[in-house]
Amino acid sequence: MSARVRTVSPTVPPETESVVDQARSFGDRVFDWVGDTGLRILVIVVAAFVLTKAVSAIARRRARRLRAQQQAAGDPRSATAGAHQQALVGALRWAINFAIVFVSIIWVLIELNLPSAAVVPLLSVVGAGLGFGAQQIVGDVLAGIFILSERQFGVGDLVRVGPLMGVGWVEGHVEEMSLRVTKLRTFDGDLVTIANGELRQSVNASRDWARVLVLVPLARDVDLDVVAERLDEVGAAMAAEERWAPVILEAPKVSGLDDLDASSVHVRVVGRTLPAQQFKVARELRRRIALELRRLNVAVQPSPGPNTLAPQDD
């Protein structure tokens, strides 16, 4: 008599089947979200990144072109216009990139479709924090708008700004400008970044024309008429030379006595040059004046000290 074997199939508890179905359903939802909403968010982020890089590249190319035109310009008014346009390019780049990032963040939040019960408290906290923290940023941006609209200075200008807390006055060339900050390259080569809201006062030495000023301290017993005549000849000869004629707008000449004390008189020699060229002209003019006074056997008294912007390096 043969025995019949009965095979019993294993049974899965209903709870296990429910967990498996839920995991499969969750995986399907995640896959669907990644293929739909996640893909759109990725496209938004990549597009924003590419747009900001493209705007920055276009702005840098335009700035280089304006810088080349500014360096080639012989008219100081053309150089001033080029400096202002470079500042506008930097400000527009910053504003456009900020707008791209802001719109992208809002778009991503819309795509996430977060429930209002969770979004409203979060936005309230973030908004309150930004309201307190963004006051200085808003002030810097407004100050940058006023600087650009009033054309106080532009990229490439030689300026002195301040007084800054803990630093004092800062002198140098404007290397970059945006609506929020201004970057100056000092005569020592340091790059100083200053928030536009801190720029309360500025002195621009690169606008329209510049004055070259040389004070010549002489002994009281010299013949002032003879010395003044020879100094005028020195200034006229320098202004007529091929090397210096393009940068000297008005030949340096004696304008009078600047100071008078018990042992010396200070003769003031004044001329006009292209913007930011007065220091170079003044150095050469001092050298020629010193040689001429040596030929006249005229003694020079101790200098009263500089009272202008620090001379720039060539």
Backbone as CSV, one residue per row, in Angstrom:
resi,resn,N_x,N_y,N_z,CA_x,CA_y,CA_z,C_x,C_y,C_z
1,MET,0.865,-1.183,0.000,0.000,0.000,0.000,0.901,1.232,0.000
2,SER,0.704,2.031,-0.956,1.577,3.211,-1.117,1.059,4.377,-0.317
3,ALA,1.992,5.128,0.214,1.621,6.317,1.018,1.550,7.542,0.133
4,ARG,0.571,8.376,0.281,0.415,9.615,-0.507,0.999,10.781,0.282
5,VAL,1.915,11.502,-0.398,2.576,12.643,0.255,1.815,13.902,-0.110
6,ARG,1.496,14.700,0.889,0.736,15.951,0.692,1.647,17.149,0.901
7,THR,1.722,17.944,-0.140,2.579,19.134,-0.092,1.769,20.320,0.370
8,VAL,2.305,21.027,1.383,1.622,22.206,1.948,2.407,23.452,1.547
9,SER,1.806,24.375,0.820,2.474,25.625,0.402,2.588,26.581,1.568
10,PRO,3.734,27.252,1.675,3.899,28.191,2.803,2.945,29.360,2.670
11,THR,2.483,29.818,3.727,1.546,30.952,3.744,2.242,32.185,4.311
12,VAL,1.952,33.397,3.725,2.530,34.671,4.164,1.516,35.381,5.034
13,PRO,1.935,35.791,6.217,0.980,36.493,7.090,0.463,37.765,6.427
14,PRO,-0.736,38.161,6.690,-1.301,39.384,6.088,-0.511,40.634,6.467
15,GLU,0.066,40.664,7.675,0.820,41.852,8.055,2.050,42.035,7.174
16,THR,2.726,40.913,6.844,3.914,40.990,5.997,3.554,41.455,4.598
17,GLU,2.448,40.905,4.077,2.002,41.350,2.756,1.701,42.843,2.747
18,SER,1.123,43.375,3.821,0.806,44.813,3.891,2.079,45.655,3.891
19,VAL,3.111,45.207,4.626,4.373,45.950,4.675,5.050,45.943,3.310
20,VAL,5.045,44.801,2.651,5.658,44.702,1.332,4.934,45.598,0.339
21,ASP,3.624,45.585,0.394,2.856,46.443,-0.519,3.123,47.916,-0.253
22,GLN,3.228,48.272,1.017,3.505,49.670,1.338,4.904,50.085,0.858
23,ALA,5.903,49.210,1.037,7.256,49.529,0.572,7.282,49.663,-0.944
24,ARG,6.581,48.729,-1.631,6.538,48.815,-3.094,5.817,50.077,-3.529
25,SER,4.747,50.432,-2.839,4.009,51.649,-3.188,4.853,52.898,-2.929
26,PHE,5.603,52.898,-1.801,6.466,54.038,-1.511,7.579,54.163,-2.547
27,GLY,8.196,53.053,-2.930,9.229,53.087,-3.962,8.685,53.598,-5.286
28,ASP,7.464,53.187,-5.632,6.872,53.683,-6.875,6.640,55.185,-6.811
29,ARG,6.184,55.669,-5.645,5.936,57.109,-5.510,7.245,57.898,-5.593
30,VAL,8.289,57.361,-4.947,9.591,58.034,-5.019,10.107,58.061,-6.453
31,PHE,9.969,56.934,-7.141,10.419,56.876,-8.531,9.629,57.854,-9.395
32,ASP,8.321,57.902,-9.183,7.501,58.842,-9.955,7.867,60.284,-9.638
33,TRP,8.157,60.582,-8.342,8.522,61.967,-7.960,9.863,62.362,-8.575
34,VAL,10.824,61.435,-8.530,12.132,61.738,-9.122,12.016,61.945,-10.619
35,GLY,11.203,61.139,-11.292,11.058,61.273,-12.735,10.231,62.452,-13.170
36,ASP,9.462,63.035,-12.242,8.591,64.161,-12.617,9.044,65.449,-11.916
37,THR,8.681,65.598,-10.654,9.010,66.819,-9.910,10.518,66.962,-9.694
38,GLY,11.186,65.887,-9.312,12.623,65.958,-9.091,13.384,66.356,-10.341
39,LEU,12.944,65.846,-11.484,13.598,66.206,-12.739,13.412,67.688,-13.054
40,ARG,12.210,68.208,-12.798,11.964,69.633,-13.038,12.811,70.502,-12.109
41,ILE,12.930,70.087,-10.840,13.762,70.855,-9.902,15.222,70.826,-10.345
42,LEU,15.696,69.680,-10.804,17.072,69.581,-11.287,17.300,70.494,-12.487
43,VAL,16.334,70.527,-13.387,16.444,71.407,-14.555,16.490,72.868,-14.126
44,ILE,15.670,73.252,-13.143,15.646,74.632,-12.662,17.002,75.013,-12.059
45,VAL,17.548,74.126,-11.226,18.831,74.422,-10.572,19.952,74.530,-11.607
46,VAL,19.994,73.583,-12.540,21.043,73.617,-13.565,20.901,74.848,-14.444
47,ALA,19.651,75.186,-14.816,19.437,76.365,-15.651,19.860,77.639,-14.927
48,ALA,19.549,77.735,-13.629,19.960,78.909,-12.859,21.479,79.002,-12.782
49,PHE,22.145,77.877,-12.564,23.613,77.870,-12.503,24.212,78.307,-13.835
50,VAL,23.695,77.770,-14.933,24.226,78.112,-16.255,23.969,79.583,-16.567
51,LEU,22.783,80.092,-16.222,22.470,81.490,-16.499,23.381,82.438,-15.718
52,THR,23.616,82.133,-14.440,24.492,83.005,-13.652,25.920,82.998,-14.198
53,LYS,26.399,81.826,-14.611,27.741,81.763,-15.191,27.798,82.516,-16.514
54,ALA,26.727,82.404,-17.330,26.710,83.113,-18.608,26.686,84.625,-18.402
55,VAL,25.869,85.090,-17.440,25.810,86.522,-17.156,27.166,87.024,-16.674
56,SER,27.834,86.269,-15.801,29.151,86.678,-15.303,30.178,86.723,-16.429
57,ALA,30.137,85.728,-17.336,31.089,85.712,-18.449,30.865,86.895,-19.384
58,ILE,29.605,87.191,-19.683,29.307,88.339,-20.557,29.749,89.641,-19.893
59,ALA,29.499,89.760,-18.583,29.887,90.984,-17.871,31.401,91.149,-17.850
60,ARG,32.136,90.049,-17.619,33.600,90.152,-17.609,34.138,90.526,-18.984
61,ARG,33.545,89.962,-20.042,33.994,90.307,-21.392,33.729,91.774,-21.696
62,ARG,32.555,92.250,-21.304,32.231,93.659,-21.526,33.142,94.566,-20.709
63,ALA,33.452,94.156,-19.472,34.340,94.966,-18.626,35.739,95.035,-19.225
64,ARG,36.236,93.923,-19.758,37.565,93.953,-20.383,37.575,94.869,-21.603
65,ARG,36.499,94.849,-22.384,36.438,95.724,-23.554,36.398,97.186,-23.147
66,LEU,35.610,97.494,-22.117,35.546,98.879,-21.645,36.875,99.313,-21.047
67,ARG,37.563,98.387,-20.355,38.857,98.730,-19.767,39.890,99.038,-20.853
68,ALA,39.841,98.264,-21.944,40.761,98.531,-23.048,40.456,99.874,-23.706
69,GLN,39.168,100.195,-23.872,38.800,101.484,-24.438,39.196,102.625,-23.518
70,GLN,39.066,102.406,-22.202,39.428,103.443,-21.238,40.930,103.714,-21.256
71,GLN,41.733,102.662,-21.363,43.181,102.843,-21.397,43.635,103.515,-22.685
72,ALA,42.904,103.265,-23.786,43.281,103.855,-25.064,42.735,105.262,-25.250
73,ALA,41.828,105.687,-24.369,41.203,107.006,-24.529,42.187,108.097,-24.122
74,GLY,42.347,109.078,-24.986,43.193,110.223,-24.657,42.423,111.349,-24.014
75,ASP,41.103,111.354,-24.183,40.258,112.396,-23.613,39.847,111.976,-22.212
76,PRO,40.093,112.790,-21.181,39.712,112.400,-19.827,38.221,112.196,-19.668
77,ARG,37.395,112.883,-20.455,35.951,112.686,-20.357,35.557,111.298,-20.852
78,SER,36.242,110.797,-21.886,35.978,109.445,-22.367,36.381,108.415,-21.318
79,ALA,37.512,108.646,-20.651,37.946,107.725,-19.604,36.962,107.710,-18.452
80,THR,36.398,108.859,-18.088,35.417,108.919,-17.008,34.156,108.163,-17.377
81,ALA,33.692,108.342,-18.621,32.502,107.617,-19.069,32.749,106.116,-19.061
82,GLY,33.943,105.679,-19.473,34.256,104.258,-19.459,34.284,103.686,-18.055
83,ALA,34.817,104.442,-17.096,34.835,103.981,-15.707,33.421,103.817,-15.165
84,HIS,32.532,104.757,-15.501,31.148,104.658,-15.034,30.445,103.468,-15.670
85,GLN,30.699,103.204,-16.949,30.075,102.066,-17.613,30.562,100.750,-17.016
86,GLN,31.834,100.666,-16.650,32.332,99.456,-15.998,31.643,99.238,-14.657
87,ALA,31.418,100.309,-13.916,30.708,100.180,-12.643,29.269,99.706,-12.865
88,LEU,28.612,100.217,-13.909,27.253,99.786,-14.219,27.220,98.308,-14.604
89,VAL,28.214,97.866,-15.357,28.270,96.457,-15.748,28.371,95.559,-14.515
90,GLY,29.242,95.923,-13.562,29.367,95.135,-12.347,28.090,95.126,-11.525
91,ALA,27.423,96.269,-11.435,26.178,96.339,-10.673,25.070,95.532,-11.338
92,LEU,24.959,95.611,-12.659,23.932,94.853,-13.372,24.175,93.350,-13.258
93,ARG,25.445,92.944,-13.310,25.743,91.514,-13.156,25.277,91.018,-11.796
94,TRP,25.562,91.771,-10.758,25.153,91.372,-9.413,23.632,91.327,-9.311
95,ALA,22.930,92.336,-9.846,21.472,92.403,-9.745,20.815,91.278,-10.533
96,ILE,21.298,91.002,-11.748,20.689,89.950,-12.565,20.905,88.583,-11.927
97,ASN,22.105,88.313,-11.440,22.359,87.022,-10.797,21.530,86.850,-9.530
98,PHE,21.367,87.922,-8.776,20.520,87.849,-7.583,19.071,87.536,-7.963
99,ALA,18.576,88.177,-9.021,17.211,87.922,-9.465,17.047,86.476,-9.944
100,ILE,18.051,85.953,-10.655,17.976,84.565,-11.125,17.909,83.599,-9.946
101,VAL,18.755,83.794,-8.958,18.767,82.904,-7.792,17.463,83.016,-7.013
102,PHE,16.949,84.226,-6.846,15.707,84.409,-6.093,14.535,83.730,-6.791
103,VAL,14.400,83.939,-8.101,13.304,83.308,-8.853,13.445,81.792,-8.826
104,SER,14.663,81.287,-8.910,14.871,79.836,-8.885,14.434,79.236,-7.557
105,ILE,14.773,79.897,-6.453,14.371,79.386,-5.131,12.855,79.364,-5.010
106,ILE,12.182,80.428,-5.433,10.716,80.463,-5.369,10.125,79.370,-6.240
107,TRP,10.675,79.173,-7.424,10.168,78.150,-8.338,10.321,76.755,-7.738
108,VAL,11.476,76.491,-7.098,11.688,75.190,-6.471,10.692,74.963,-5.339
109,LEU,10.426,75.989,-4.544,9.444,75.859,-3.462,8.057,75.567,-4.010
110,ILE,7.720,76.186,-5.130,6.413,75.908,-5.750,6.346,74.465,-6.245
111,GLU,7.439,73.986,-6.857,7.472,72.609,-7.347,7.384,71.601,-6.208
112,LEU,7.948,71.922,-5.046,7.879,70.999,-3.907,6.467,70.860,-3.374
113,ASN,5.631,71.870,-3.595,4.215,71.816,-3.199,4.067,71.453,-1.723
114,LEU,4.832,72.167,-0.888,4.774,71.914,0.548,3.444,72.364,1.118
115,PRO,2.945,71.686,2.125,1.668,72.098,2.740,1.807,73.450,3.428
116,SER,0.769,74.248,3.335,0.808,75.593,3.904,0.999,75.573,5.410
117,ALA,0.494,74.537,6.082,0.643,74.461,7.537,2.103,74.356,7.945
118,ALA,2.941,73.790,7.075,4.368,73.679,7.397,5.170,74.840,6.830
119,VAL,4.692,75.414,5.726,5.459,76.465,5.064,5.315,77.802,5.771
120,VAL,4.089,78.154,6.189,3.842,79.481,6.768,4.674,79.725,8.022
121,PRO,4.720,78.817,9.008,5.588,79.089,10.168,7.063,79.190,9.795
122,LEU,7.504,78.320,8.868,8.902,78.359,8.471,9.246,79.678,7.795
123,LEU,8.388,80.125,6.870,8.624,81.393,6.202,8.564,82.563,7.166
124,SER,7.722,82.471,8.188,7.627,83.545,9.177,8.943,83.684,9.941
125,VAL,9.493,82.544,10.361,10.760,82.584,11.093,11.891,83.079,10.197
126,VAL,11.960,82.526,8.967,13.011,82.945,8.040,12.865,84.416,7.674
127,GLY,11.611,84.847,7.458,11.385,86.249,7.112,11.788,87.192,8.227
128,ALA,11.491,86.809,9.479,11.879,87.655,10.602,13.396,87.738,10.722
129,GLY,14.075,86.591,10.542,15.534,86.616,10.601,16.145,87.438,9.487
130,LEU,15.613,87.269,8.276,16.135,88.057,7.163,15.821,89.536,7.329
131,GLY,14.672,89.839,7.947,14.317,91.238,8.143,15.330,91.966,9.006
132,PHE,15.818,91.278,10.062,16.829,91.899,10.917,18.221,91.856,10.274
133,GLY,18.530,90.724,9.627,19.866,90.574,9.075,20.086,91.300,7.772
134,ALA,18.998,91.565,7.036,19.147,92.166,5.709,19.104,93.691,5.743
135,GLN,18.951,94.280,6.912,18.907,95.737,6.972,20.198,96.351,6.436
136,GLN,21.343,95.798,6.859,22.621,96.326,6.401,22.803,96.086,4.914
137,ILE,22.358,94.907,4.424,22.491,94.597,2.996,21.652,95.555,2.169
138,VAL,20.426,95.810,2.618,19.571,96.753,1.893,20.195,98.143,1.883
139,GLY,20.779,98.549,3.019,21.452,99.848,3.070,22.638,99.914,2.126
140,ASP,23.407,98.815,2.056,24.552,98.783,1.132,24.096,98.870,-0.319
141,VAL,23.008,98.157,-0.662,22.506,98.182,-2.037,21.995,99.572,-2.403
142,LEU,21.260,100.199,-1.495,20.771,101.554,-1.767,21.937,102.532,-1.935
143,ALA,22.960,102.385,-1.085,24.131,103.257,-1.225,24.831,103.022,-2.563
144,GLY,24.901,101.760,-3.003,25.497,101.474,-4.308,24.709,102.098,-5.448
145,ILE,23.384,102.086,-5.336,22.552,102.712,-6.372,22.820,104.210,-6.429
146,PHE,22.929,104.850,-5.276,23.201,106.294,-5.256,24.598,106.604,-5.804
147,ILE,25.588,105.764,-5.470,26.947,105.990,-5.985,26.958,105.925,-7.503
148,LEU,26.246,104.948,-8.065,26.213,104.811,-9.519,25.416,105.930,-10.175
149,SER,24.256,106.263,-9.597,23.409,107.295,-10.214,24.056,108.677,-10.137
150,GLU,24.792,108.945,-9.052,25.460,110.240,-8.908,26.851,110.264,-9.546
151,ARG,27.313,109.126,-10.053,28.614,109.026,-10.707,29.736,109.555,-9.814
152,GLN,29.734,109.098,-8.567,30.785,109.537,-7.657,32.145,109.012,-8.088
153,PHE,32.224,107.761,-8.526,33.454,107.190,-9.069,33.081,105.944,-9.855
154,GLY,34.056,105.435,-10.609,33.841,104.249,-11.423,35.050,103.337,-11.365
155,VAL,34.980,102.221,-12.055,36.074,101.261,-12.082,37.292,101.901,-12.745
156,GLY,38.440,101.785,-12.096,39.672,102.375,-12.603,39.995,103.733,-12.024
157,ASP,39.052,104.388,-11.350,39.306,105.705,-10.779,40.223,105.596,-9.555
158,LEU,40.997,106.631,-9.358,41.841,106.748,-8.174,41.068,107.536,-7.127
159,VAL,40.735,106.905,-6.010,39.870,107.523,-5.011,40.476,107.364,-3.629
160,ARG,39.968,108.198,-2.727,40.252,108.084,-1.297,38.916,108.095,-0.587
161,VAL,38.615,107.035,0.168,37.312,106.878,0.806,37.502,106.709,2.307
162,GLY,36.453,107.049,3.040,36.497,106.900,4.490,35.787,108.041,5.188
163,PRO,36.083,108.231,6.458,36.942,107.366,7.287,36.219,106.090,7.696
164,LEU,36.905,104.945,7.580,36.346,103.656,7.929,36.708,103.314,9.366
165,MET,35.789,102.676,10.062,36.010,102.335,11.459,37.185,101.368,11.599
166,GLY,38.172,101.746,12.376,39.329,100.910,12.620,40.395,100.972,11.557
167,VAL,40.116,101.617,10.434,41.066,101.669,9.330,41.424,103.098,8.966
168,GLY,40.450,103.979,9.003,40.667,105.357,8.579,40.414,105.513,7.091
169,TRP,41.176,106.380,6.465,41.022,106.630,5.039,41.773,105.564,4.243
170,VAL,41.169,105.147,3.131,41.760,104.146,2.240,41.901,104.769,0.857
171,GLU,43.105,104.649,0.294,43.390,105.214,-1.035,43.757,104.100,-1.995
172,GLY,43.304,104.218,-3.226,43.653,103.232,-4.228,42.776,103.347,-5.456
173,HIS,42.974,102.410,-6.376,42.192,102.359,-7.601,40.978,101.450,-7.403
174,VAL,39.842,101.866,-7.947,38.637,101.046,-7.890,38.817,99.893,-8.876
175,GLU,38.861,98.676,-8.349,39.090,97.503,-9.193,37.791,96.820,-9.584
176,GLU,36.782,96.886,-8.737,35.502,96.229,-9.033,34.418,96.897,-8.213
177,MET,33.221,96.977,-8.816,32.071,97.571,-8.122,30.848,96.701,-8.355
178,SER,30.019,96.581,-7.330,28.697,95.976,-7.444,27.740,96.845,-6.648
179,LEU,26.488,96.437,-6.602,25.529,97.225,-5.826,25.779,97.126,-4.331
180,ARG,26.530,96.112,-3.886,26.723,95.926,-2.453,28.101,96.339,-1.968
181,VAL,29.167,96.045,-2.732,30.520,96.319,-2.264,31.329,97.015,-3.348
182,THR,32.409,97.660,-2.901,33.403,98.267,-3.786,34.769,97.728,-3.382
183,LYS,35.569,97.326,-4.383,36.896,96.770,-4.119,37.947,97.746,-4.608
184,LEU,38.869,98.101,-3.695,39.957,99.032,-3.994,41.293,98.303,-3.943
185,ARG,42.152,98.613,-4.899,43.528,98.121,-4.893,44.421,99.252,-4.419
186,THR,45.009,99.102,-3.225,45.812,100.169,-2.638,47.169,100.244,-3.328
187,PHE,47.945,101.282,-2.982,49.267,101.456,-3.567,50.232,100.358,-3.138
188,ASP,49.945,99.688,-2.009,50.780,98.573,-1.555,50.385,97.250,-2.200
189,GLY,49.332,97.251,-3.025,48.881,96.031,-3.679,47.807,95.278,-2.932
190,ASP,47.349,95.791,-1.797,46.292,95.114,-1.041,44.939,95.370,-1.692
191,LEU,44.086,94.342,-1.693,42.728,94.473,-2.202,41.789,94.664,-1.021
192,VAL,41.156,95.817,-0.931,40.285,96.171,0.181,38.843,96.137,-0.311
193,THR,38.007,95.330,0.349,36.589,95.238,0.018,35.789,96.036,1.038
194,ILE,35.012,96.993,0.558,34.287,97.911,1.437,32.804,97.862,1.075
195,ALA,31.954,97.692,2.073,30.515,97.762,1.837,30.138,99.186,1.435
196,ASN,29.273,99.303,0.446,28.920,100.629,-0.060,28.277,101.508,1.002
197,GLY,27.630,100.881,1.978,27.030,101.664,3.047,28.046,102.360,3.926
198,GLU,29.317,101.913,3.888,30.376,102.520,4.688,31.057,103.678,3.972
199,LEU,30.753,103.891,2.708,31.413,104.944,1.931,30.691,106.264,2.134
200,ARG,30.967,106.889,3.267,30.295,108.145,3.593,30.900,109.314,2.827
201,GLN,32.221,109.297,2.634,32.897,110.390,1.943,33.888,109.788,0.944
202,SER,34.055,110.446,-0.165,35.002,109.964,-1.175,35.650,111.150,-1.874
203,VAL,36.918,110.972,-2.207,37.679,111.969,-2.963,38.117,111.292,-4.256
204,ASN,37.679,111.821,-5.397,37.985,111.237,-6.698,39.076,112.056,-7.374
205,ALA,40.219,111.416,-7.611,41.348,112.095,-8.264,41.426,111.772,-9.748
206,SER,40.379,111.184,-10.319,40.405,110.759,-11.721,39.256,111.362,-12.528
207,ARG,38.774,112.493,-12.125,37.622,113.069,-12.807,38.027,114.320,-13.586
208,ASP,37.843,114.310,-14.895,38.041,115.440,-15.810,39.517,115.842,-15.919
209,TRP,40.090,116.387,-14.860,41.494,116.787,-14.866,42.012,116.759,-13.439
210,ALA,43.323,116.814,-13.308,43.956,116.785,-11.992,44.968,117.911,-11.899
211,ARG,45.219,118.347,-10.684,46.168,119.435,-10.451,47.487,118.872,-9.961
212,VAL,48.555,119.285,-10.595,49.888,118.946,-10.123,50.385,120.113,-9.277
213,LEU,50.824,119.816,-8.080,51.222,120.837,-7.125,52.578,120.476,-6.543
214,VAL,53.520,121.404,-6.679,54.860,121.232,-6.117,55.192,122.468,-5.294
215,LEU,55.512,122.251,-4.027,55.933,123.338,-3.141,57.456,123.345,-3.067
216,VAL,58.036,124.489,-3.379,59.498,124.620,-3.401,59.914,125.510,-2.231
217,PRO,60.464,124.952,-1.152,60.902,125.765,-0.009,62.281,126.376,-0.280
218,LEU,62.351,127.705,-0.218,63.592,128.422,-0.531,63.989,129.307,0.641
219,ALA,65.255,129.661,0.650,65.737,130.612,1.660,65.157,131.988,1.383
220,ARG,65.028,132.806,2.422,64.389,134.116,2.266,65.236,135.106,1.481
221,ASP,66.545,134.854,1.386,67.419,135.831,0.741,67.572,135.584,-0.760
222,VAL,66.817,134.645,-1.352,66.952,134.385,-2.792,66.200,135.451,-3.578
223,ASP,66.597,135.610,-4.839,65.899,136.523,-5.743,64.663,135.800,-6.281
224,LEU,63.493,136.105,-5.723,62.271,135.379,-6.079,61.885,135.588,-7.533
225,ASP,62.097,136.765,-8.074,61.724,137.022,-9.463,62.521,136.152,-10.423
226,VAL,63.832,136.064,-10.179,64.671,135.233,-11.052,64.287,133.761,-10.935
227,VAL,64.100,133.290,-9.696,63.752,131.888,-9.479,62.397,131.570,-10.105
228,ALA,61.412,132.463,-9.938,60.090,132.225,-10.507,60.152,132.166,-12.031
229,GLU,60.934,133.026,-12.633,61.060,133.016,-14.091,61.680,131.716,-14.585
230,ARG,62.714,131.237,-13.903,63.364,130.003,-14.333,62.453,128.790,-14.102
231,LEU,61.669,128.815,-13.016,60.752,127.695,-12.773,59.645,127.657,-13.819
232,ASP,59.182,128.833,-14.246,58.196,128.867,-15.332,58.778,128.290,-16.616
233,GLU,60.026,128.576,-16.884,60.681,128.031,-18.081,60.807,126.509,-17.986
234,VAL,61.109,126.009,-16.788,61.203,124.559,-16.595,59.856,123.903,-16.878
235,GLY,58.763,124.463,-16.349,57.435,123.892,-16.576,57.025,123.948,-18.033
236,ALA,57.293,125.075,-18.704,56.935,125.208,-20.119,57.722,124.237,-20.982
237,ALA,59.014,124.062,-20.686,59.830,123.135,-21.466,59.350,121.691,-21.283
238,MET,58.969,121.336,-20.077,58.473,119.983,-19.832,57.159,119.744,-20.561
239,ALA,56.251,120.719,-20.541,54.951,120.561,-21.203,55.080,120.486,-22.710
240,ALA,56.175,121.013,-23.263,56.359,121.014,-24.718,57.016,119.738,-25.220
241,GLU,57.558,118.903,-24.338,58.228,117.677,-24.773,57.215,116.655,-25.262
242,GLU,57.653,115.841,-26.201,56.757,114.843,-26.819,56.258,113.824,-25.802
243,ARG,57.092,113.470,-24.833,56.698,112.462,-23.847,55.623,112.975,-22.902
244,TRP,55.721,114.260,-22.506,54.830,114.793,-21.479,53.673,115.613,-22.028
245,ALA,53.739,116.036,-23.259,52.666,116.863,-23.823,51.295,116.185,-23.793
246,PRO,51.176,114.864,-24.051,49.842,114.251,-24.031,49.170,114.233,-22.664
247,VAL,49.939,114.296,-21.572,49.334,114.187,-20.240,49.259,115.531,-19.516
248,ILE,49.993,116.530,-19.970,49.962,117.846,-19.332,48.982,118.731,-20.078
249,LEU,47.924,119.132,-19.392,46.907,119.986,-19.998,47.250,121.466,-19.872
250,GLU,47.959,121.835,-18.824,48.372,123.223,-18.606,49.768,123.216,-18.019
251,ALA,50.687,123.935,-18.639,52.083,123.921,-18.217,52.220,124.394,-16.771
252,PRO,52.994,123.686,-15.958,53.209,124.131,-14.575,53.930,125.474,-14.537
253,LYS,53.474,126.340,-13.646,54.106,127.640,-13.484,53.921,128.118,-12.060
254,VAL,54.699,129.105,-11.693,54.646,129.642,-10.330,53.357,130.449,-10.169
255,SER,52.582,130.097,-9.143,51.329,130.813,-8.880,51.442,131.769,-7.705
256,GLY,52.577,131.753,-7.001,52.755,132.663,-5.876,53.441,131.981,-4.720
257,LEU,53.421,132.659,-3.581,54.029,132.128,-2.371,52.962,131.407,-1.558
258,ASP,53.297,130.210,-1.135,52.349,129.425,-0.351,52.498,129.681,1.138
259,ASP,53.703,129.972,1.585,53.935,130.182,3.011,55.165,131.073,3.179
260,LEU,55.214,131.746,4.318,56.318,132.647,4.617,56.599,132.570,6.108
261,ASP,57.819,132.196,6.469,58.184,132.146,7.882,59.526,132.838,8.080
262,ALA,60.120,132.667,9.237,61.307,133.434,9.583,62.530,133.038,8.769
263,SER,62.580,131.810,8.260,63.802,131.355,7.585,63.590,130.950,6.136
264,SER,62.350,130.812,5.669,62.145,130.306,4.319,60.848,130.840,3.724
265,VAL,60.777,130.736,2.420,59.538,131.026,1.689,59.224,129.795,0.840
266,HIS,57.938,129.511,0.669,57.507,128.334,-0.073,56.833,128.785,-1.360
267,VAL,57.464,128.488,-2.469,56.943,128.874,-3.778,56.046,127.753,-4.290
268,ARG,54.867,128.118,-4.745,53.894,127.142,-5.239,53.959,127.084,-6.769
269,VAL,54.201,125.874,-7.287,54.200,125.631,-8.731,52.992,124.748,-9.045
270,VAL,52.105,125.230,-9.932,50.831,124.563,-10.180,50.644,124.354,-11.677
271,GLY,50.094,123.204,-12.050,49.723,122.912,-13.426,48.534,121.967,-13.451
272,ARG,48.096,121.588,-14.649,46.976,120.664,-14.793,47.387,119.501,-15.691
273,THR,46.912,118.290,-15.325,47.250,117.083,-16.072,45.987,116.262,-16.307
274,LEU,46.141,115.181,-17.048,45.072,114.208,-17.175,44.811,113.560,-15.816
275,PRO,43.625,113.015,-15.597,43.331,112.374,-14.311,44.322,111.274,-13.965
276,ALA,44.709,111.241,-12.698,45.602,110.222,-12.128,47.018,110.280,-12.682
277,GLN,47.364,111.339,-13.414,48.721,111.489,-13.945,49.518,112.548,-13.191
278,GLN,48.890,113.195,-12.200,49.548,114.309,-11.531,50.752,113.862,-10.707
279,PHE,50.724,112.639,-10.171,51.829,112.184,-9.340,53.077,111.927,-10.187
280,LYS,52.872,111.310,-11.334,53.992,111.048,-12.229,54.612,112.359,-12.713
281,VAL,53.752,113.309,-13.097,54.243,114.606,-13.566,54.941,115.352,-12.429
282,ALA,54.387,115.277,-11.230,54.980,115.990,-10.099,56.369,115.455,-9.768
283,ARG,56.560,114.134,-9.843,57.883,113.572,-9.554,58.927,114.072,-10.552
284,GLU,58.553,114.063,-11.832,59.498,114.539,-12.845,59.738,116.038,-12.709
285,LEU,58.681,116.783,-12.370,58.839,118.229,-12.217,59.740,118.559,-11.034
286,ARG,59.624,117.839,-9.932,60.513,118.057,-8.788,61.975,117.804,-9.176
287,ARG,62.190,116.743,-9.946,63.563,116.441,-10.358,64.148,117.584,-11.195
288,ARG,63.361,118.108,-12.122,63.855,119.180,-12.986,64.040,120.484,-12.202
289,ILE,63.145,120.727,-11.253,63.294,121.931,-10.432,64.557,121.831,-9.589
290,ALA,64.813,120.635,-9.036,66.021,120.464,-8.218,67.282,120.689,-9.048
291,LEU,67.301,120.187,-10.284,68.468,120.402,-11.146,68.638,121.874,-11.504
292,GLU,67.520,122.558,-11.761,67.611,123.978,-12.119,68.073,124.816,-10.936
293,LEU,67.584,124.507,-9.735,68.033,125.250,-8.557,69.501,124.984,-8.270
294,ARG,69.954,123.776,-8.570,71.373,123.488,-8.387,72.224,124.320,-9.346
295,ARG,71.740,124.479,-10.578,72.475,125.313,-11.535,72.484,126.770,-11.108
296,LEU,71.400,127.203,-10.462,71.330,128.583,-9.978,72.042,128.768,-8.646
297,ASN,72.523,127.661,-8.052,73.195,127.716,-6.750,72.253,128.270,-5.684
298,VAL,70.989,127.780,-5.733,69.966,128.204,-4.770,69.731,127.069,-3.792
299,ALA,69.807,127.380,-2.504,69.604,126.355,-1.477,68.120,126.093,-1.272
300,VAL,67.807,124.818,-1.001,66.432,124.399,-0.740,66.293,124.118,0.747
301,GLN,65.271,124.709,1.361,65.007,124.509,2.783,64.250,123.200,2.988
302,PRO,64.141,122.712,4.237,63.380,121.476,4.505,61.957,121.579,3.980
303,SER,61.495,120.473,3.395,60.164,120.448,2.763,59.081,120.536,3.820
304,PRO,57.962,121.243,3.528,56.858,121.316,4.476,56.065,120.042,4.574
305,GLY,56.308,119.076,3.695,55.584,117.797,3.765,54.443,117.764,2.778
306,PRO,54.031,116.557,2.371,52.969,116.418,1.380,51.613,116.751,1.971
307,ASN,50.724,117.289,1.123,49.351,117.570,1.553,48.344,117.099,0.514
308,THR,48.769,116.122,-0.291,47.873,115.566,-1.293,47.806,114.070,-1.136
309,LEU,47.122,113.416,-2.039,47.061,111.962,-2.023,48.461,111.378,-2.143
310,ALA,48.656,110.216,-1.562,49.955,109.552,-1.641,50.285,109.251,-3.085
311,PRO,51.538,109.452,-3.501,51.889,109.201,-4.893,51.725,107.743,-5.270
312,GLN,51.241,107.485,-6.463,51.021,106.129,-6.924,52.265,105.594,-7.624
313,ASP,52.378,104.279,-7.636,53.479,103.644,-8.336,53.189,103.627,-9.817
314,ASP,54.255,103.639,-10.620,54.092,103.566,-12.064,53.641,102.181,-12.468
